[in-house]
Amino acid sequence: MRKRLLLLSAYDAPSHVYWRHQLRNQLTEFEWTELCLPPRHFNWRIRGNAMQWASTESDRLARDYDLVLATSMVDLASLRGLIPQLAAAPSLLYFHENQFAYPAGRQRHDNIEPQIVPLYAALCAEMIVFNSAFNRDTCREGVRQLAKRLPEGLPAQLFTKLDAAEVLPVPVISAGDSYSNRAALPTDSPMEIVWNHRWEYDKGIELLAHIIEQVKQAGLRYRFHIVGQQFRHRPEAFEEIDRHLNEISARFDMPRGNFGYIEDTDRYQALLASCHVVLSTAKHDFQGLSVQQACLAGCQAAVPDALVYPEYIPPKFRYRTLKDSRQTAAAAVSLLRDIRSRLEDGAWSKIDLSAYSGQDLLNRYRNVFRFLINNPS
């Protein structure tokens, strides 16, 4: 008889969807039940998910499960109180991100609730898991700094549990060896660069605009594909980016690259496979799924020498981040020039992501799930 797993995703952003689909599709020896809430109205989602689920999904929540797998947005402590049967199963809390490491403009210092709710969940969960060491370390440091601001600090047990947390990345699909048939880049052909991130300021839109502007000013034959998830309101810098891209296209009399979200998965994967470089300008990234997907499709990387990237991107594909964004852009453009020079020589470098895409990672998930199921207390 298959063990029953309940997966709870309270703010089901695309990376969270990708993660749960990967687990469900790859770990078929378990019987999965999934409850998810759409990724909008952030403050309400993180505070109200337990109340909403308890009122609409009480029957499914009260069933017998062998393991509860919840994202850190889930108010697990409240949900266990509202549905006492849930406490009978061991729970694993998975941090895709933490609310301590976002850029300053994203944080609301007068509202610490988005930081506190996951800590309640961490206290009641049997195991805590992060998708990267960067995520784990910035969360632990953020909790330490938060404790200094609170009248009575935070329980010692919380720090003990965070120190014992595991790192299990989101598994990434590999299409096989995408580098073996890569040819040298002709000197008169454009270098195809994909930027495949959310169209929000915390993905470094201003820096992206500076990079494209400097590419235009230097007369470099690069074609940019600006794709990724979009929202109703987008940063004004995209108007500037659009203008620069039109001017680059006109200068070289070449078609524009993609500009906008690509919903079709096959078309998106085909774009990644056709590009030479994946570019990141992120101000924060806790794993970098979009970069990893592009690298597995055969792209070289051009990413900040910061955040999570040093965990898997070699130094020769990282550019320095400086206080002045135009200087950082210059460092990124210099790296792009170096990459182009190597590609013209046919010197493609495979970025090793076996720790994120192999069976070993899935087996680690299996072992963690089985351990919790067999040792529930």
GIMO-V701882 format. One record per helix or strand. SS is the DSSP state (alpha for helix, beta for strand). FROM is the first residue (numbers start at 1). TO is the last residue. Records with the same first field share a line. If there is no record, write none. Layout:
SS=FROM-TO + FROM-TO
This chain:
beta=4-9 + 31-36 + 67-71 + 90-95 + 127-130 + 166-167 + 191-196 + 222-227 + 259-259 + 277-279 + 300-304 + 318-319
alpha=14-26 + 42-56 + 58-61 + 76-82 + 84-88 + 104-106 + 113-124 + 133-149 + 156-163 + 201-203 + 205-218 + 237-252 + 265-274 + 289-296 + 309-311 + 315-317 + 325-344 + 354-357 + 359-374
